[in-house]
Amino acid sequence: KAEKKSLQCIETAKNSKPKMHLSCFDTVVQNALKRLFYIYRRKGDYSKALLILSNNKQNFKPVEYQSLQSINQFDLGNYEKAI
């Protein structure tokens, strides 16, 4: 249910982008993407979590992107890549 709501939130934000302030749009989309990332992690679907990051790299600050990517690599057992 949370996955469906997060995807719906992203679509609604994209449709309302012209009406929204840019920083508000970025925050809404970024939060929904993070939520999806953590949903997929909890499900153990690490490839989908990584896909969310890869396809939406522009929505994250570089440090935040690297942090989330490291978390995913750690979950996969790639400890050297995580560090």
N, CA, C and O atoms as a Maestro MAE file, in Angstrom:
{
 s_m_m2io_version
 :::
 2.0.0
}

f_m_ct {
 s_m_title
 :::
 protein
 m_atom[332] {
  # First column is atom index #
  i_m_mmod_type
  r_m_x_coord
  r_m_y_coord
  r_m_z_coord
  i_m_residue_number
  s_m_chain_name
  s_m_pdb_residue_name
  s_m_pdb_atom_name
  i_m_atomic_number
  :::
  1 25 0.828 -1.194 0.000 1 A "LYS " " N  " 7
  2 3 0.000 0.000 0.000 1 A "LYS " " CA " 6
  3 2 0.874 1.259 0.000 1 A "LYS " " C  " 6
  4 15 0.567 2.230 -0.692 1 A "LYS " " O  " 8
  5 25 1.953 1.241 0.772 2 A "ALA " " N  " 7
  6 3 2.848 2.397 0.832 2 A "ALA " " CA " 6
  7 2 3.544 2.612 -0.507 2 A "ALA " " C  " 6
  8 15 3.772 3.751 -0.916 2 A "ALA " " O  " 8
  9 25 3.879 1.529 -1.183 3 A "GLU " " N  " 7
  10 3 4.528 1.632 -2.496 3 A "GLU " " CA " 6
  11 2 3.598 2.318 -3.487 3 A "GLU " " C  " 6
  12 15 4.011 3.210 -4.227 3 A "GLU " " O  " 8
  13 25 2.339 1.892 -3.494 4 A "LYS " " N  " 7
  14 3 1.345 2.471 -4.398 4 A "LYS " " CA " 6
  15 2 1.137 3.961 -4.112 4 A "LYS " " C  " 6
  16 15 1.032 4.766 -5.038 4 A "LYS " " O  " 8
  17 25 1.080 4.319 -2.843 5 A "LYS " " N  " 7
  18 3 0.883 5.725 -2.459 5 A "LYS " " CA " 6
  19 2 2.096 6.576 -2.847 5 A "LYS " " C  " 6
  20 15 1.939 7.720 -3.277 5 A "LYS " " O  " 8
  21 25 3.288 6.029 -2.699 6 A "SER " " N  " 7
  22 3 4.501 6.771 -3.057 6 A "SER " " CA " 6
  23 2 4.558 7.022 -4.556 6 A "SER " " C  " 6
  24 15 4.893 8.121 -4.997 6 A "SER " " O  " 8
  25 25 4.229 6.001 -5.337 7 A "LEU " " N  " 7
  26 3 4.204 6.165 -6.798 7 A "LEU " " CA " 6
  27 2 3.133 7.173 -7.209 7 A "LEU " " C  " 6
  28 15 3.339 7.974 -8.121 7 A "LEU " " O  " 8
  29 25 1.998 7.124 -6.535 8 A "GLN " " N  " 7
  30 3 0.917 8.066 -6.810 8 A "GLN " " CA " 6
  31 2 1.343 9.499 -6.454 8 A "GLN " " C  " 6
  32 15 1.005 10.445 -7.166 8 A "GLN " " O  " 8
  33 25 2.066 9.646 -5.378 9 A "CYS " " N  " 7
  34 3 2.550 10.960 -4.950 9 A "CYS " " CA " 6
  35 2 3.497 11.553 -5.989 9 A "CYS " " C  " 6
  36 15 3.417 12.742 -6.295 9 A "CYS " " O  " 8
  37 25 4.385 10.735 -6.526 10 A "ILE " " N  " 7
  38 3 5.335 11.194 -7.553 10 A "ILE " " CA " 6
  39 2 4.582 11.631 -8.804 10 A "ILE " " C  " 6
  40 15 4.882 12.682 -9.370 10 A "ILE " " O  " 8
  41 25 3.615 10.840 -9.237 11 A "GLU " " N  " 7
  42 3 2.836 11.182 -10.428 11 A "GLU " " CA " 6
  43 2 2.044 12.483 -10.224 11 A "GLU " " C  " 6
  44 15 1.998 13.333 -11.114 11 A "GLU " " O  " 8
  45 25 1.436 12.625 -9.071 12 A "THR " " N  " 7
  46 3 0.669 13.835 -8.770 12 A "THR " " CA " 6
  47 2 1.581 15.061 -8.768 12 A "THR " " C  " 6
  48 15 1.219 16.117 -9.286 12 A "THR " " O  " 8
  49 25 2.760 14.908 -8.183 13 A "ALA " " N  " 7
  50 3 3.706 16.028 -8.146 13 A "ALA " " CA " 6
  51 2 4.155 16.393 -9.561 13 A "ALA " " C  " 6
  52 15 4.264 17.575 -9.886 13 A "ALA " " O  " 8
  53 25 4.415 15.402 -10.396 14 A "LYS " " N  " 7
  54 3 4.837 15.679 -11.776 14 A "LYS " " CA " 6
  55 2 3.735 16.380 -12.557 14 A "LYS " " C  " 6
  56 15 4.007 17.277 -13.355 14 A "LYS " " O  " 8
  57 25 2.497 15.972 -12.326 15 A "ASN " " N  " 7
  58 3 1.368 16.613 -13.011 15 A "ASN " " CA " 6
  59 2 1.123 18.033 -12.507 15 A "ASN " " C  " 6
  60 15 0.631 18.880 -13.253 15 A "ASN " " O  " 8
  61 25 1.461 18.296 -11.255 16 A "SER " " N  " 7
  62 3 1.230 19.615 -10.655 16 A "SER " " CA " 6
  63 2 2.479 20.494 -10.654 16 A "SER " " C  " 6
  64 15 2.463 21.581 -10.078 16 A "SER " " O  " 8
  65 25 3.544 20.048 -11.281 17 A "LYS " " N  " 7
  66 3 4.814 20.772 -11.256 17 A "LYS " " CA " 6
  67 2 4.686 22.239 -11.672 17 A "LYS " " C  " 6
  68 15 5.275 23.099 -11.017 17 A "LYS " " O  " 8
  69 25 3.938 22.560 -12.738 18 A "PRO " " N  " 7
  70 3 3.829 23.979 -13.120 18 A "PRO " " CA " 6
  71 2 3.203 24.866 -12.042 18 A "PRO " " C  " 6
  72 15 3.474 26.066 -11.989 18 A "PRO " " O  " 8
  73 25 2.371 24.278 -11.189 19 A "LYS " " N  " 7
  74 3 1.690 25.040 -10.153 19 A "LYS " " CA " 6
  75 2 2.493 25.135 -8.859 19 A "LYS " " C  " 6
  76 15 2.190 25.954 -7.992 19 A "LYS " " O  " 8
  77 25 3.520 24.290 -8.735 20 A "MET " " N  " 7
  78 3 4.268 24.197 -7.480 20 A "MET " " CA " 6
  79 2 5.560 25.008 -7.537 20 A "MET " " C  " 6
  80 15 6.135 25.220 -8.605 20 A "MET " " O  " 8
  81 25 5.995 25.447 -6.381 21 A "HIS " " N  " 7
  82 3 7.298 26.078 -6.257 21 A "HIS " " CA " 6
  83 2 8.346 24.985 -6.481 21 A "HIS " " C  " 6
  84 15 8.142 23.846 -6.062 21 A "HIS " " O  " 8
  85 25 9.447 25.311 -7.126 22 A "LEU " " N  " 7
  86 3 10.449 24.311 -7.491 22 A "LEU " " CA " 6
  87 2 11.008 23.562 -6.284 22 A "LEU " " C  " 6
  88 15 11.187 22.346 -6.343 22 A "LEU " " O  " 8
  89 25 11.283 24.266 -5.202 23 A "SER " " N  " 7
  90 3 11.839 23.597 -4.026 23 A "SER " " CA " 6
  91 2 10.813 22.662 -3.385 23 A "SER " " C  " 6
  92 15 11.173 21.611 -2.856 23 A "SER " " O  " 8
  93 25 9.550 23.041 -3.432 24 A "CYS " " N  " 7
  94 3 8.480 22.191 -2.902 24 A "CYS " " CA " 6
  95 2 8.370 20.920 -3.746 24 A "CYS " " C  " 6
  96 15 8.259 19.819 -3.205 24 A "CYS " " O  " 8
  97 25 8.399 21.072 -5.047 25 A "PHE " " N  " 7
  98 3 8.338 19.928 -5.952 25 A "PHE " " CA " 6
  99 2 9.503 18.975 -5.689 25 A "PHE " " C  " 6
  100 15 9.309 17.765 -5.567 25 A "PHE " " O  " 8
  101 25 10.713 19.529 -5.602 26 A "ASP " " N  " 7
  102 3 11.896 18.705 -5.361 26 A "ASP " " CA " 6
  103 2 11.794 17.937 -4.044 26 A "ASP " " C  " 6
  104 15 12.151 16.761 -3.977 26 A "ASP " " O  " 8
  105 25 11.312 18.596 -3.012 27 A "THR " " N  " 7
  106 3 11.181 17.962 -1.702 27 A "THR " " CA " 6
  107 2 10.165 16.824 -1.732 27 A "THR " " C  " 6
  108 15 10.422 15.746 -1.196 27 A "THR " " O  " 8
  109 25 9.024 17.060 -2.349 28 A "VAL " " N  " 7
  110 3 7.980 16.032 -2.417 28 A "VAL " " CA " 6
  111 2 8.472 14.811 -3.181 28 A "VAL " " C  " 6
  112 15 8.306 13.681 -2.722 28 A "VAL " " O  " 8
  113 25 9.072 15.031 -4.337 29 A "VAL " " N  " 7
  114 3 9.554 13.923 -5.159 29 A "VAL " " CA " 6
  115 2 10.691 13.186 -4.451 29 A "VAL " " C  " 6
  116 15 10.723 11.956 -4.437 29 A "VAL " " O  " 8
  117 25 11.607 13.927 -3.875 30 A "GLN " " N  " 7
  118 3 12.738 13.308 -3.185 30 A "GLN " " CA " 6
  119 2 12.265 12.443 -2.008 30 A "GLN " " C  " 6
  120 15 12.759 11.332 -1.822 30 A "GLN " " O  " 8
  121 25 11.329 12.938 -1.230 31 A "ASN " " N  " 7
  122 3 10.813 12.167 -0.097 31 A "ASN " " CA " 6
  123 2 10.091 10.901 -0.563 31 A "ASN " " C  " 6
  124 15 10.237 9.842 0.047 31 A "ASN " " O  " 8
  125 25 9.322 11.007 -1.629 32 A "ALA " " N  " 7
  126 3 8.620 9.835 -2.159 32 A "ALA " " CA " 6
  127 2 9.619 8.809 -2.703 32 A "ALA " " C  " 6
  128 15 9.427 7.606 -2.531 32 A "ALA " " O  " 8
  129 25 10.675 9.276 -3.354 33 A "LEU " " N  " 7
  130 3 11.697 8.369 -3.873 33 A "LEU " " CA " 6
  131 2 12.450 7.669 -2.746 33 A "LEU " " C  " 6
  132 15 12.738 6.475 -2.827 33 A "LEU " " O  " 8
  133 25 12.763 8.421 -1.697 34 A "LYS " " N  " 7
  134 3 13.421 7.806 -0.538 34 A "LYS " " CA " 6
  135 2 12.528 6.750 0.095 34 A "LYS " " C  " 6
  136 15 12.990 5.679 0.488 34 A "LYS " " O  " 8
  137 25 11.270 7.063 0.187 35 A "ARG " " N  " 7
  138 3 10.322 6.113 0.769 35 A "ARG " " CA " 6
  139 2 10.280 4.832 -0.063 35 A "ARG " " C  " 6
  140 15 10.288 3.731 0.489 35 A "ARG " " O  " 8
  141 25 10.234 4.975 -1.390 36 A "LEU " " N  " 7
  142 3 10.260 3.803 -2.259 36 A "LEU " " CA " 6
  143 2 11.549 3.004 -2.075 36 A "LEU " " C  " 6
  144 15 11.530 1.774 -2.023 36 A "LEU " " O  " 8
  145 25 12.663 3.719 -1.978 37 A "PHE " " N  " 7
  146 3 13.954 3.067 -1.776 37 A "PHE " " CA " 6
  147 2 13.919 2.191 -0.528 37 A "PHE " " C  " 6
  148 15 14.332 1.032 -0.569 37 A "PHE " " O  " 8
  149 25 13.427 2.743 0.581 38 A "TYR " " N  " 7
  150 3 13.385 1.986 1.833 38 A "TYR " " CA " 6
  151 2 12.333 0.873 1.805 38 A "TYR " " C  " 6
  152 15 12.519 -0.163 2.443 38 A "TYR " " O  " 8
  153 25 11.250 1.070 1.086 39 A "ILE " " N  " 7
  154 3 10.245 0.008 0.935 39 A "ILE " " CA " 6
  155 2 10.868 -1.192 0.234 39 A "ILE " " C  " 6
  156 15 10.720 -2.329 0.681 39 A "ILE " " O  " 8
  157 25 11.567 -0.928 -0.867 40 A "TYR " " N  " 7
  158 3 12.197 -2.021 -1.617 40 A "TYR " " CA " 6
  159 2 13.301 -2.690 -0.803 40 A "TYR " " C  " 6
  160 15 13.485 -3.904 -0.893 40 A "TYR " " O  " 8
  161 25 14.022 -1.925 -0.024 41 A "ARG " " N  " 7
  162 3 15.053 -2.518 0.843 41 A "ARG " " CA " 6
  163 2 14.429 -3.470 1.849 41 A "ARG " " C  " 6
  164 15 14.917 -4.582 2.048 41 A "ARG " " O  " 8
  165 25 13.348 -3.029 2.482 42 A "ARG " " N  " 7
  166 3 12.691 -3.884 3.481 42 A "ARG " " CA " 6
  167 2 12.137 -5.152 2.858 42 A "ARG " " C  " 6
  168 15 12.106 -6.203 3.499 42 A "ARG " " O  " 8
  169 25 11.700 -5.057 1.610 43 A "LYS " " N  " 7
  170 3 11.205 -6.237 0.907 43 A "LYS " " CA " 6
  171 2 12.346 -7.163 0.481 43 A "LYS " " C  " 6
  172 15 12.116 -8.321 0.135 43 A "LYS " " O  " 8
  173 25 13.569 -6.649 0.507 44 A "GLY " " N  " 7
  174 3 14.717 -7.429 0.055 44 A "GLY " " CA " 6
  175 2 14.922 -7.353 -1.446 44 A "GLY " " C  " 6
  176 15 15.672 -8.145 -2.016 44 A "GLY " " O  " 8
  177 25 14.256 -6.399 -2.092 45 A "ASP " " N  " 7
  178 3 14.375 -6.223 -3.535 45 A "ASP " " CA " 6
  179 2 15.400 -5.121 -3.812 45 A "ASP " " C  " 6
  180 15 15.053 -4.003 -4.191 45 A "ASP " " O  " 8
  181 25 16.672 -5.474 -3.608 46 A "TYR " " N  " 7
  182 3 17.748 -4.494 -3.690 46 A "TYR " " CA " 6
  183 2 17.968 -3.973 -5.100 46 A "TYR " " C  " 6
  184 15 18.422 -2.843 -5.278 46 A "TYR " " O  " 8
  185 25 17.653 -4.777 -6.100 47 A "SER " " N  " 7
  186 3 17.825 -4.316 -7.478 47 A "SER " " CA " 6
  187 2 16.837 -3.191 -7.797 47 A "SER " " C  " 6
  188 15 17.189 -2.244 -8.500 47 A "SER " " O  " 8
  189 25 15.604 -3.285 -7.288 48 A "LYS " " N  " 7
  190 3 14.627 -2.210 -7.498 48 A "LYS " " CA " 6
  191 2 15.042 -0.955 -6.741 48 A "LYS " " C  " 6
  192 15 14.865 0.160 -7.230 48 A "LYS " " O  " 8
  193 25 15.592 -1.141 -5.552 49 A "ALA " " N  " 7
  194 3 16.053 0.009 -4.764 49 A "ALA " " CA " 6
  195 2 17.170 0.732 -5.512 49 A "ALA " " C  " 6
  196 15 17.198 1.961 -5.564 49 A "ALA " " O  " 8
  197 25 18.088 -0.040 -6.090 50 A "LEU " " N  " 7
  198 3 19.185 0.553 -6.849 50 A "LEU " " CA " 6
  199 2 18.674 1.217 -8.122 50 A "LEU " " C  " 6
  200 15 19.197 2.250 -8.540 50 A "LEU " " O  " 8
  201 25 17.659 0.627 -8.733 51 A "LEU " " N  " 7
  202 3 17.063 1.197 -9.943 51 A "LEU " " CA " 6
  203 2 16.406 2.548 -9.650 51 A "LEU " " C  " 6
  204 15 16.507 3.482 -10.446 51 A "LEU " " O  " 8
  205 25 15.740 2.641 -8.511 52 A "ILE " " N  " 7
  206 3 15.127 3.916 -8.095 52 A "ILE " " CA " 6
  207 2 16.209 4.991 -8.001 52 A "ILE " " C  " 6
  208 15 16.021 6.116 -8.465 52 A "ILE " " O  " 8
  209 25 17.343 4.632 -7.396 53 A "LEU " " N  " 7
  210 3 18.441 5.595 -7.274 53 A "LEU " " CA " 6
  211 2 19.010 5.975 -8.634 53 A "LEU " " C  " 6
  212 15 19.190 7.154 -8.937 53 A "LEU " " O  " 8
  213 25 19.289 4.974 -9.441 54 A "SER " " N  " 7
  214 3 19.928 5.215 -10.738 54 A "SER " " CA " 6
  215 2 19.063 6.069 -11.657 54 A "SER " " C  " 6
  216 15 19.564 6.980 -12.316 54 A "SER " " O  " 8
  217 25 17.774 5.778 -11.700 55 A "ASN " " N  " 7
  218 3 16.873 6.503 -12.598 55 A "ASN " " CA " 6
  219 2 16.546 7.913 -12.125 55 A "ASN " " C  " 6
  220 15 16.067 8.738 -12.902 55 A "ASN " " O  " 8
  221 25 16.803 8.185 -10.859 56 A "ASN " " N  " 7
  222 3 16.427 9.485 -10.296 56 A "ASN " " CA " 6
  223 2 17.595 10.184 -9.617 56 A "ASN " " C  " 6
  224 15 17.405 10.920 -8.649 56 A "ASN " " O  " 8
  225 25 18.783 9.960 -10.115 57 A "LYS " " N  " 7
  226 3 19.990 10.529 -9.514 57 A "LYS " " CA " 6
  227 2 19.910 12.049 -9.406 57 A "LYS " " C  " 6
  228 15 20.405 12.629 -8.439 57 A "LYS " " O  " 8
  229 25 19.298 12.687 -10.378 58 A "GLN " " N  " 7
  230 3 19.221 14.148 -10.410 58 A "GLN " " CA " 6
  231 2 18.354 14.710 -9.278 58 A "GLN " " C  " 6
  232 15 18.441 15.899 -8.970 58 A "GLN " " O  " 8
  233 25 17.532 13.883 -8.665 59 A "ASN " " N  " 7
  234 3 16.655 14.352 -7.596 59 A "ASN " " CA " 6
  235 2 17.320 14.351 -6.227 59 A "ASN " " C  " 6
  236 15 16.732 14.819 -5.252 59 A "ASN " " O  " 8
  237 25 18.540 13.832 -6.143 60 A "PHE " " N  " 7
  238 3 19.244 13.750 -4.870 60 A "PHE " " CA " 6
  239 2 20.502 14.607 -4.896 60 A "PHE " " C  " 6
  240 15 21.118 14.805 -5.944 60 A "PHE " " O  " 8
  241 25 20.866 15.105 -3.735 61 A "LYS " " N  " 7
  242 3 22.150 15.776 -3.597 61 A "LYS " " CA " 6
  243 2 23.225 14.698 -3.728 61 A "LYS " " C  " 6
  244 15 22.996 13.555 -3.332 61 A "LYS " " O  " 8
  245 25 24.392 15.039 -4.273 62 A "PRO " " N  " 7
  246 3 25.434 14.025 -4.477 62 A "PRO " " CA " 6
  247 2 25.789 13.236 -3.212 62 A "PRO " " C  " 6
  248 15 25.978 12.021 -3.280 62 A "PRO " " O  " 8
  249 25 25.880 13.899 -2.076 63 A "VAL " " N  " 7
  250 3 26.230 13.217 -0.828 63 A "VAL " " CA " 6
  251 2 25.121 12.252 -0.416 63 A "VAL " " C  " 6
  252 15 25.386 11.135 0.028 63 A "VAL " " O  " 8
  253 25 23.892 12.694 -0.566 64 A "GLU " " N  " 7
  254 3 22.751 11.850 -0.203 64 A "GLU " " CA " 6
  255 2 22.659 10.633 -1.129 64 A "GLU " " C  " 6
  256 15 22.373 9.521 -0.684 64 A "GLU " " O  " 8
  257 25 22.901 10.859 -2.407 65 A "TYR " " N  " 7
  258 3 22.894 9.766 -3.385 65 A "TYR " " CA " 6
  259 2 23.951 8.727 -3.029 65 A "TYR " " C  " 6
  260 15 23.671 7.528 -3.029 65 A "TYR " " O  " 8
  261 25 25.152 9.179 -2.730 66 A "GLN " " N  " 7
  262 3 26.231 8.253 -2.367 66 A "GLN " " CA " 6
  263 2 25.895 7.492 -1.096 66 A "GLN " " C  " 6
  264 15 26.192 6.302 -0.991 66 A "GLN " " O  " 8
  265 25 25.292 8.149 -0.149 67 A "SER " " N  " 7
  266 3 24.908 7.507 1.102 67 A "SER " " CA " 6
  267 2 23.897 6.390 0.865 67 A "SER " " C  " 6
  268 15 24.056 5.284 1.381 67 A "SER " " O  " 8
  269 25 22.864 6.677 0.089 68 A "LEU " " N  " 7
  270 3 21.847 5.669 -0.202 68 A "LEU " " CA " 6
  271 2 22.428 4.517 -1.015 68 A "LEU " " C  " 6
  272 15 22.083 3.355 -0.802 68 A "LEU " " O  " 8
  273 25 23.303 4.852 -1.937 69 A "GLN " " N  " 7
  274 3 23.943 3.812 -2.741 69 A "GLN " " CA " 6
  275 2 24.828 2.918 -1.866 69 A "GLN " " C  " 6
  276 15 24.866 1.703 -2.059 69 A "GLN " " O  " 8
  277 25 25.528 3.509 -0.920 70 A "SER " " N  " 7
  278 3 26.368 2.738 0.002 70 A "SER " " CA " 6
  279 2 25.526 1.814 0.879 70 A "SER " " C  " 6
  280 15 25.909 0.671 1.128 70 A "SER " " O  " 8
  281 25 24.390 2.305 1.342 71 A "ILE " " N  " 7
  282 3 23.480 1.476 2.130 71 A "ILE " " CA " 6
  283 2 23.060 0.250 1.327 71 A "ILE " " C  " 6
  284 15 23.048 -0.868 1.843 71 A "ILE " " O  " 8
  285 25 22.716 0.470 0.063 72 A "ASN " " N  " 7
  286 3 22.284 -0.633 -0.794 72 A "ASN " " CA " 6
  287 2 23.426 -1.622 -1.035 72 A "ASN " " C  " 6
  288 15 23.211 -2.833 -1.003 72 A "ASN " " O  " 8
  289 25 24.634 -1.114 -1.274 73 A "GLN " " N  " 7
  290 3 25.785 -1.999 -1.484 73 A "GLN " " CA " 6
  291 2 26.079 -2.808 -0.229 73 A "GLN " " C  " 6
  292 15 26.439 -3.981 -0.320 73 A "GLN " " O  " 8
  293 25 25.931 -2.204 0.923 74 A "PHE " " N  " 7
  294 3 26.142 -2.895 2.192 74 A "PHE " " CA " 6
  295 2 25.141 -4.042 2.345 74 A "PHE " " C  " 6
  296 15 25.501 -5.142 2.764 74 A "PHE " " O  " 8
  297 25 23.874 -3.767 1.997 75 A "ASP " " N  " 7
  298 3 22.832 -4.801 2.062 75 A "ASP " " CA " 6
  299 2 23.138 -5.979 1.142 75 A "ASP " " C  " 6
  300 15 22.811 -7.125 1.450 75 A "ASP " " O  " 8
  301 25 23.762 -5.681 0.021 76 A "LEU " " N  " 7
  302 3 24.099 -6.731 -0.937 76 A "LEU " " CA " 6
  303 2 25.360 -7.505 -0.542 76 A "LEU " " C  " 6
  304 15 25.704 -8.510 -1.164 76 A "LEU " " O  " 8
  305 25 26.031 -7.030 0.483 77 A "GLY " " N  " 7
  306 3 27.251 -7.706 0.927 77 A "GLY " " CA " 6
  307 2 28.501 -7.203 0.240 77 A "GLY " " C  " 6
  308 15 29.574 -7.782 0.409 77 A "GLY " " O  " 8
  309 25 28.384 -6.135 -0.532 78 A "ASN " " N  " 7
  310 3 29.541 -5.525 -1.212 78 A "ASN " " CA " 6
  311 2 30.150 -4.485 -0.272 78 A "ASN " " C  " 6
  312 15 30.011 -3.280 -0.484 78 A "ASN " " O  " 8
  313 25 30.817 -4.966 0.754 79 A "TYR " " N  " 7
  314 3 31.317 -4.066 1.803 79 A "TYR " " CA " 6
  315 2 32.368 -3.101 1.296 79 A "TYR " " C  " 6
  316 15 32.414 -1.953 1.737 79 A "TYR " " O  " 8
  317 25 33.219 -3.546 0.372 80 A "GLU " " N  " 7
  318 3 34.244 -2.647 -0.168 80 A "GLU " " CA " 6
  319 2 33.629 -1.525 -0.976 80 A "GLU " " C  " 6
  320 15 34.074 -0.381 -0.887 80 A "GLU " " O  " 8
  321 25 32.611 -1.835 -1.763 81 A "LYS " " N  " 7
  322 3 31.924 -0.793 -2.538 81 A "LYS " " CA " 6
  323 2 31.138 0.141 -1.624 81 A "LYS " " C  " 6
  324 15 31.001 1.331 -1.910 81 A "LYS " " O  " 8
  325 25 30.629 -0.401 -0.531 82 A "ALA " " N  " 7
  326 3 29.855 0.420 0.406 82 A "ALA " " CA " 6
  327 2 30.735 1.469 1.068 82 A "ALA " " C  " 6
  328 15 30.285 2.580 1.349 82 A "ALA " " O  " 8
  329 25 31.985 1.112 1.315 83 A "ILE " " N  " 7
  330 3 32.893 2.053 1.974 83 A "ILE " " CA " 6
  331 2 33.440 2.996 0.937 83 A "ILE " " C  " 6
  332 15 34.231 3.881 1.264 83 A "ILE " " O  " 8
  :::
 }
 m_bond[331] {
  # First column is bond index #
  i_m_from
  i_m_to
  i_m_order
  :::
  1 1 2 1
  2 2 3 1
  3 3 4 2
  4 3 5 1
  5 5 6 1
  6 6 7 1
  7 7 8 2
  8 7 9 1
  9 9 10 1
  10 10 11 1
  11 11 12 2
  12 11 13 1
  13 13 14 1
  14 14 15 1
  15 15 16 2
  16 15 17 1
  17 17 18 1
  18 18 19 1
  19 19 20 2
  20 19 21 1
  21 21 22 1
  22 22 23 1
  23 23 24 2
  24 23 25 1
  25 25 26 1
  26 26 27 1
  27 27 28 2
  28 27 29 1
  29 29 30 1
  30 30 31 1
  31 31 32 2
  32 31 33 1
  33 33 34 1
  34 34 35 1
  35 35 36 2
  36 35 37 1
  37 37 38 1
  38 38 39 1
  39 39 40 2
  40 39 41 1
  41 41 42 1
  42 42 43 1
  43 43 44 2
  44 43 45 1
  45 45 46 1
  46 46 47 1
  47 47 48 2
  48 47 49 1
  49 49 50 1
  50 50 51 1
  51 51 52 2
  52 51 53 1
  53 53 54 1
  54 54 55 1
  55 55 56 2
  56 55 57 1
  57 57 58 1
  58 58 59 1
  59 59 60 2
  60 59 61 1
  61 61 62 1
  62 62 63 1
  63 63 64 2
  64 63 65 1
  65 65 66 1
  66 66 67 1
  67 67 68 2
  68 67 69 1
  69 69 70 1
  70 70 71 1
  71 71 72 2
  72 71 73 1
  73 73 74 1
  74 74 75 1
  75 75 76 2
  76 75 77 1
  77 77 78 1
  78 78 79 1
  79 79 80 2
  80 79 81 1
  81 81 82 1
  82 82 83 1
  83 83 84 2
  84 83 85 1
  85 85 86 1
  86 86 87 1
  87 87 88 2
  88 87 89 1
  89 89 90 1
  90 90 91 1
  91 91 92 2
  92 91 93 1
  93 93 94 1
  94 94 95 1
  95 95 96 2
  96 95 97 1
  97 97 98 1
  98 98 99 1
  99 99 100 2
  100 99 101 1
  101 101 102 1
  102 102 103 1
  103 103 104 2
  104 103 105 1
  105 105 106 1
  106 106 107 1
  107 107 108 2
  108 107 109 1
  109 109 110 1
  110 110 111 1
  111 111 112 2
  112 111 113 1
  113 113 114 1
  114 114 115 1
  115 115 116 2
  116 115 117 1
  117 117 118 1
  118 118 119 1
  119 119 120 2
  120 119 121 1
  121 121 122 1
  122 122 123 1
  123 123 124 2
  124 123 125 1
  125 125 126 1
  126 126 127 1
  127 127 128 2
  128 127 129 1
  129 129 130 1
  130 130 131 1
  131 131 132 2
  132 131 133 1
  133 133 134 1
  134 134 135 1
  135 135 136 2
  136 135 137 1
  137 137 138 1
  138 138 139 1
  139 139 140 2
  140 139 141 1
  141 141 142 1
  142 142 143 1
  143 143 144 2
  144 143 145 1
  145 145 146 1
  146 146 147 1
  147 147 148 2
  148 147 149 1
  149 149 150 1
  150 150 151 1
  151 151 152 2
  152 151 153 1
  153 153 154 1
  154 154 155 1
  155 155 156 2
  156 155 157 1
  157 157 158 1
  158 158 159 1
  159 159 160 2
  160 159 161 1
  161 161 162 1
  162 162 163 1
  163 163 164 2
  164 163 165 1
  165 165 166 1
  166 166 167 1
  167 167 168 2
  168 167 169 1
  169 169 170 1
  170 170 171 1
  171 171 172 2
  172 171 173 1
  173 173 174 1
  174 174 175 1
  175 175 176 2
  176 175 177 1
  177 177 178 1
  178 178 179 1
  179 179 180 2
  180 179 181 1
  181 181 182 1
  182 182 183 1
  183 183 184 2
  184 183 185 1
  185 185 186 1
  186 186 187 1
  187 187 188 2
  188 187 189 1
  189 189 190 1
  190 190 191 1
  191 191 192 2
  192 191 193 1
  193 193 194 1
  194 194 195 1
  195 195 196 2
  196 195 197 1
  197 197 198 1
  198 198 199 1
  199 199 200 2
  200 199 201 1
  201 201 202 1
  202 202 203 1
  203 203 204 2
  204 203 205 1
  205 205 206 1
  206 206 207 1
  207 207 208 2
  208 207 209 1
  209 209 210 1
  210 210 211 1
  211 211 212 2
  212 211 213 1
  213 213 214 1
  214 214 215 1
  215 215 216 2
  216 215 217 1
  217 217 218 1
  218 218 219 1
  219 219 220 2
  220 219 221 1
  221 221 222 1
  222 222 223 1
  223 223 224 2
  224 223 225 1
  225 225 226 1
  226 226 227 1
  227 227 228 2
  228 227 229 1
  229 229 230 1
  230 230 231 1
  231 231 232 2
  232 231 233 1
  233 233 234 1
  234 234 235 1
  235 235 236 2
  236 235 237 1
  237 237 238 1
  238 238 239 1
  239 239 240 2
  240 239 241 1
  241 241 242 1
  242 242 243 1
  243 243 244 2
  244 243 245 1
  245 245 246 1
  246 246 247 1
  247 247 248 2
  248 247 249 1
  249 249 250 1
  250 250 251 1
  251 251 252 2
  252 251 253 1
  253 253 254 1
  254 254 255 1
  255 255 256 2
  256 255 257 1
  257 257 258 1
  258 258 259 1
  259 259 260 2
  260 259 261 1
  261 261 262 1
  262 262 263 1
  263 263 264 2
  264 263 265 1
  265 265 266 1
  266 266 267 1
  267 267 268 2
  268 267 269 1
  269 269 270 1
  270 270 271 1
  271 271 272 2
  272 271 273 1
  273 273 274 1
  274 274 275 1
  275 275 276 2
  276 275 277 1
  277 277 278 1
  278 278 279 1
  279 279 280 2
  280 279 281 1
  281 281 282 1
  282 282 283 1
  283 283 284 2
  284 283 285 1
  285 285 286 1
  286 286 287 1
  287 287 288 2
  288 287 289 1
  289 289 290 1
  290 290 291 1
  291 291 292 2
  292 291 293 1
  293 293 294 1
  294 294 295 1
  295 295 296 2
  296 295 297 1
  297 297 298 1
  298 298 299 1
  299 299 300 2
  300 299 301 1
  301 301 302 1
  302 302 303 1
  303 303 304 2
  304 303 305 1
  305 305 306 1
  306 306 307 1
  307 307 308 2
  308 307 309 1
  309 309 310 1
  310 310 311 1
  311 311 312 2
  312 311 313 1
  313 313 314 1
  314 314 315 1
  315 315 316 2
  316 315 317 1
  317 317 318 1
  318 318 319 1
  319 319 320 2
  320 319 321 1
  321 321 322 1
  322 322 323 1
  323 323 324 2
  324 323 325 1
  325 325 326 1
  326 326 327 1
  327 327 328 2
  328 327 329 1
  329 329 330 1
  330 330 331 1
  331 331 332 2
  :::
 }
}
